Amino acid sequence: MKDRSKIIFGNELSDKVYRKALKAKKKNIKKFGDDSNANYQICIEDNPYIGESLGVKNINISGQKSDYEFDTDKGIIVGNIRMGFGHYRISMAMASCAKHLGYQPYWMDLNSYKDTTCTKVISAQNDLYSLGSRLSKNPVFNKFVWEPMNYEGFRALSYNSSDQKNAELMAPVYKNVPKDIPVVATHVWPAQAAIHAGMKHVVNAIPDNWPMALHLSEGSIHTIQCRNSYMGYRILNGMNGKNVCKPMPKEALVYTGHYIDHELVSNIESDCKARIDRKNNKKPMRFLLTIGGAGAQKEIFAAIIKYLLPFIKKQRAALYVNVGDYKNVWNDLIEEIPEMKALSTEHFNNWSDTENFASKALDPANDITGIHGFWHENIFEAVYCTNLLMRSCDVLVTKPSELAFYPVPKLFIKRVGKHEMWGAIHSAEIGDGTLECRDIPHTLQMIEMFLMEDDLLTDMCENIKTNKSIGIYDGAYKVVEIAMGMKNS
């Protein structure tokens, strides 16, 4: 069997690179163990959080008696990890579209099997990435370590070589999964692990549009959201220094469009009309802030809130603040901006309350005023909260990560990692978001323009409708169709 750490799409790596990959795997075995001979029993259970909304059932390896059997005809596995919110959010889009297309989505989170080598390796990497995100607030660390690693370090085939060896340690969790069930992976590790485990039909849904070898999982079909990254992946551009790489086979790379939930795509026209109507009728403009737990951008969000407070008091603006599963972020904001407290309604750890608010906010008869804070202890609710609020907001304020691809007017704040800048570039090109605002003054300038001018929001809404008409937001449907098509062919 071909060693995927030694030869990647026909490109043979040096002995030095290969030895480094072997050394990395050996180091992880020493630290986290090797459960290659384990026989993890699969247990399929209802997902108590998004199961009803997205039709999702969890794949666990508890060894307990399973509530269900695999649907080997209509079943499709969404393989993911929790590393930030992005990969979970893309997974939810895949599950949503799979359900809409009549399939049974199974949720397989490789970072949730706490006693396995797989999860121990991923959790350690997640901790390192979170630390890097926090340290990126330091401009020296950001310039000389964080941005180069996220832009060029992850781009190299040598990085993929080490990843492939580590993914061999993740394969055992797939051991008792029927090999004929299609897998859609929203991070490369679930794709690589599935291939190493012998899964027959794997789609590797690449999240970013800066081509990096980090995202390669040879043996799977790779899908991309943006045409501007196609050639970079096809020729593995710059992934082996100045050397010209042998290209990926054309059948291994497919442009699909953005990975978006069915609920969002199907309501684009009505949601955009509601935004334009609110603007024309001078209703409070609704800004949605999505804040992660690393705290790398907390100061930017604090500046936005301080700027908006006078407009909120005059009912010219309203604010949704989703802090995910990090209640400390909300507490820190309240401590820094005491004026927030009197204007705020807290929707905390009560999913039915969040759903009711999101539903009422879609009713044109209901004006939203003040500040509404959202925190949910459970990761599913913490992530999906933004999806629910997105439909009724006017402007989503976010770093240019996976949310850069969503069909809602967007204001992009400073990135965390240089690879993210291409999300803002792409969004600005298709007209549904701003340029990346890399400092607070430019961010506040854009807030002011959204508030004071009519054309900016209206133009983005019209562009979103045009983008829908040409299939830009149909990526998740297409990924699911590709995965099921691999099996049915």
N, C-alpha and C positions, 0 to 999 in steps of 0.2 A: 504494500500500500504506500502511496506517495506520502512523503513527509511534508506537510504544508508549511512547516517552519523553514525548510531548506529551499524549496522552489515555490514561488508565488506567481501564478499565471505565466509560467515558463521562464521566470526570471530567477536564476540561481543565485543565492546569497553566499557571501564569503564564509569560509570556515570560522572566522572570528565572530561574525554575527550569529552563526548557528550555535557555536559554543556558548555564547552569551545567553541565548534563548534557553539552552539546556540548563545552564547554571541558574537562571531565574526560576525555572520550574523546580529544580532540585531544592532551591532555597525555600520556595513556597511549601513543598512537601515537608521539609524539616520543620517549618513554622506552623503549618495548618493540617498536616497529615495527608494521607493518600487513601481515599476510600474507593479506589477503582474496583475492588472486589465486593463492594457492598451491593446489596440487593434491595434497593429502596422500593417499597410497595406503594403503588399509586392509590390515592384516595380523591375522588371527585366530590366536591361539596358545593352547595349554593354559596354565592358571594353575598353576604348580608348587607352590603353597602351599595354596590352598583349592579347587583344581580338583576333586580327588577327593571332598572332603567336601560341597561345595555344587554340584558340576557346572558350575562357572564356567569360561568361556573369556575370555581377555583380548582386547580390541580395541586394537591398537597401530597406529601410523601410521609404522612404520619404513620402509615402501616395499619391504620384502623380500617374497619369495613367501609367500603365506599358507598355513598348514598346513590350513586348512579354508575352506569356503564358508559364507556366512550361511545359516542355516536360516530361510528366509523364511516358513515355515508355523508353526513352534513357537518361533522365536527371540524373545527380549525383551531389550532393553538396559537395564542398570542404570547410569544416568548418575550420577556422583558426583565429589566432590573430597576430597582429604585436607585437612581443616582441623580439627585435633584428631582424636579417634577417632570422634566421634559419627556423622558422615555415612557413614564406612566401616561402622560397626556396623549402621546401618539398612540399608545396601546389602546386607550379608550376610544380613539377615533377608529382604529381598526375593528374593535369589538362592535362599535355602533354600526358601522357599515356592514359588517358580517351579519349582524342580526337583521338589518334591513333587507339584505339580499337573501335571507332565508336560511342562514347557516347557524350552527351552534358554536359560539366562541368560548374557548377555554383559556383561563388566565393562568399563565405559568411564570411566576416571578422567581428568578434564580437567586435573588437576594433575600428570600424569605424562608429558606430551609436551614435554620440556624445551626444545626449540628453537622452539616455537610462541609466538606472541603470547598465545594463550589461557593457557598455563601460566605465562608470565612475569607476566601480570596477576594471576592467582590466587595465585601464590607471594608476590608483593609484598603482597597483602591478607592472606595467611596470616601473613606475618612481622609485619605491623602488629598483627594480632589477638593473636598470641603475646606481643608486647611489652606490649600492653595488659593481658593476663592477668597477666603478671609484675608490672607496675606497680600492679595493683589491690591488691597487698598494702599499699600506702600508703593509709591511710584517707582522706586529703585527695583524692588522685587518684581513688580509688574513688567517693567521694561526689559530687564535682563534675564528673568527666569520664566514668569508665567506666560506672557504673550509669545515668546519664542517657542516654548514647549507646546502650547496650544495651536501654534500656527505651522511651525516647521518640524518640531520633534515628533508629533503625532502623524506627520505627513510621510515619514520614512518607511520604506519596506522593512527595515530592520526592526521597527517598533511592532509591525504586524507579525514578524517572526516570533518575537517573545510572547505576544498575545496568543498566538496559535498554540504555543506550548502550554501556557497557563490554561487555555480553554480545554485542553485535554483533561485537566483536573475537574472541569465542570460537567463533563459528559455523563458521569454516572447517574445524575438525577433523571436523565432521559431513558434509563435502561429498560424500564417496564412500560414505557409509553409506546403504543402501537406505531410501528415505523412508517405506516402508510398515511397517517394523519398529517395534513399540511401544517407547517409551522411558519408563522409570520413573526419575525424577530424585529423588535424596535430598538435594539442595541446589538452591536456586533457580537458580543459574547454569547447570548442565547443562540445566535445563528451558527457561530463557530462550534459551540458545544453540541448543537443538534447534528451538524455534519459529522463531527468526530464520533457521535453516538450512533450513526447510521440512519438518521432520519432521511427519508427519501425525497421529500418535497419541501424545500426551505426557501423562503423569500427573506432577504436581508434588506429591511426598509431603512435606508440611510437617512439620518435626521438632518445633517448639515449640508450646505451647498458650497463649502470649501473642500475640494477633493483631498482626502487624506487616506493613507494606507491603513490607519487605525480602523477604518470602516470596512475593510475587505474581509470577506468570508468566502474564499474560493470553494466552489461546489454548490453555492446557492445562487439564486437570481438576485441581483442587486437592483433596487429601485431608487430613483432620485426624484426630488420634488421640483427641481429647476433645470431648465435646458442649459443655462450658462455653466453648469458643472459637468455636463455630459462628456465633453471632450477631455477635460482634466482627468476624469476617471477612466475613460476609454483608453487613453495612452499612458495612464499612470504617471501623469505629468509631474516631474520634479521629485518623484518618490524614491529615486536612487541617485541622488546628487545630480551631476551633470550628464550621467549616462542616459542614453535613450533606452527606455524599457520596451519589452515586448508588450503589445496591447492586450487588454481584456478581450475575450471573444465577444462579438456583438450580441450574442444571445444571453450573455451574462449580465447585461446592463440595460435597464428599461426606464425611460422617463414616464412618470405617472401623473405628475401634478402634486399639489399639496395634500398632506394627510389630515383631513378634516372630518369631524363627526357628521353623520347624516342629519342630526337635529339642527346643526348650524347651517349646513349647505342648503337644506330644503327650505329654510326660512329666510334666506338672504334678502329676497326682494321685500318682504314685509318688514323685516328689521331695519333695512336701509330707509325705507319710506318713513318709518316711525322716527328715525333720527332726523331726517330732513324736516319732517313736520314739527318736531320739537324745536328745531333751530328757527324755523320760520315763525313759530308761535311764541318765541322768546321764553320757552320753558327752561328751567334749570338744566345746564349742561352737565351730563353725567360722566365723570371720569372714574375709571376702574384702575386701581393700583394693585399690582400683584407683587408681593414682597417675599423673597426667599429667606431662609433661616441663617444663611452664612453672614448676612449683615453687610455684604460688600457695598451695597448701594443705599443703605439706610439713610445716610445724610442727604442723598438726592431726594428721596421720598419725603423726608422731613421738610426740606426746602419747598417742595411742591405744595405740601399741606399748608405750610405757613403762608405761602403766596395766595392760596385759594380761600383761606379763612374769611376774608372780607366779602368775597363773592358768594360764599356759602351762606353767610349771615344775611345777605341781601337776596337770597334765593335766585341767584344768577348761575350758581353751580351747585352740584351735589357730588358726593364722593362715596365710592365703594372702595374699601380697603380689605383685601384678602391676604392675611398673613400665613395662610396655609395651616400647618400644624405647629407653628412656632408662636405660642402665645406671648413669649418674652418680647417679641418684636413689637407687638401692640402695646405692651406695658411700657416699653422704652419710649415709644412715640408719645404716649399719654404723659409720661414724666417730662419729656423734653418740650411738649407743646400742651400745657395744661388747659388752654382754651378749647382743645378738642373735646374734652370730657362732656361739657354741657351740650355740645352739638351732636354727640354720638349716640347711636343705638347699637348695642352689641348683640350680634347673632352668633352666639358661642356654643359650639358643640351640640347643636340642636338641628339635625338635618331637615326635619319637617318644617321648621321655622325658615330655614334657608330656602327650601323649595317654595314655600308659600310666598316669601318675599320676591324671589325671582319671577314667579308666575304673575304676581300682582304688578310688578314693575313693567311687564309687557302690555298691560292694559293702558291704552291711551288716555283713559279717564283718570288714571292715578299719577299725580305729580310726585316725584321723589325729591325730598329735601334733606338737608343735613348731611351727616357722615354716618355711614353704615359699616361697621367692622365685622369681619367674618374670621372665625377661627374654629377649626375642627381637629380634634385629636387624631382621628383616623385618617390615614394617608389617602384613601380613595375619596373621601368627602372633601379633604383639604384641596386636592387637585381638581376634582370635578366641579367644585364651587365656582371656580373661575369660568368654566364652560357655561354654567347656568347663568351667571351674571353678564357674560359677554353679550348675550343677545339684546339685553335692554340697556347696555351702556352706550354712550356716544363715542368715547375715545378710550382705548386701552393704552395705559402707560406701562411699558415693559422694556426690559433689555431685549436686544434682537436675537433671542434664542429661538426655541421651537414656536413660540407665540408669534414670531414674525410672519408666519405663514397663514395665520387665521384671518377669516373674512370679516374684519371689523376695522374701522379707522384706528390707526396706531400712532402713538408718539414714542419714539425710541430714545431711551436714555442710554448712558454709557454702557458698553459691553463688558462682560466678564470673560476675557479670552478673545484673542484677535480673530479666531475663526468665526466668531459670531457676527463680525462686521458685515459679512456677506449677506446675512439675513436682512439687514436694514437696506443694503444696496439693492437687493432684489425687490424688496417691498416698495422702495421708492420708484424703481423702474416700472413696476406694474401699477403704481399709483394708489396703493391702499395703505401707505404709511409714510412717515417723515424720514428724513435723513437721521443718522445717529447723532444725537446731541451729546457731545462728549464732555460737557461741563454744565454746571448748574445755570449760569446765565443764559446759555442757548436753550436749555430745557424750559426755563421760565418764559423765554421769548416765544416758544412754540405754544405753551399753555395760553399765553396772551392772545396769540393769533387765532387759536381755536375759539376762544371766548369772544373776541371782538369782530372777527370776520365770518362771513357766511360761506364764502366760496370754498374754503379749505375742506371743511367737513363734507359739504355737498359734493364736491368733485371726487373725494375718496369714495363716498357711497356709490356714485355713478360708476366709478372704475371697478368697484367690487362687483356690481351687477354685470358689467361687461366681462370681467374675468370669469364669472360663473358661466356665462353664455358660451365661452370657448373652452370650458372644462378645466380651468386652472386649479379649482378646488376639489377635483374628483379623484385625487390620488389614492385615498383610502379604499374607495370602491374598487379601483383598478388593481391595487395590491391584493385584495381579497380574491378578485377574479383570477389574477395570475396564479396565486397559490392553489386555488381549487382546480384551475385549468391544468396545472402540472400533474395533479392526481388523475384527473379525468382523461387526460391524453394518454 
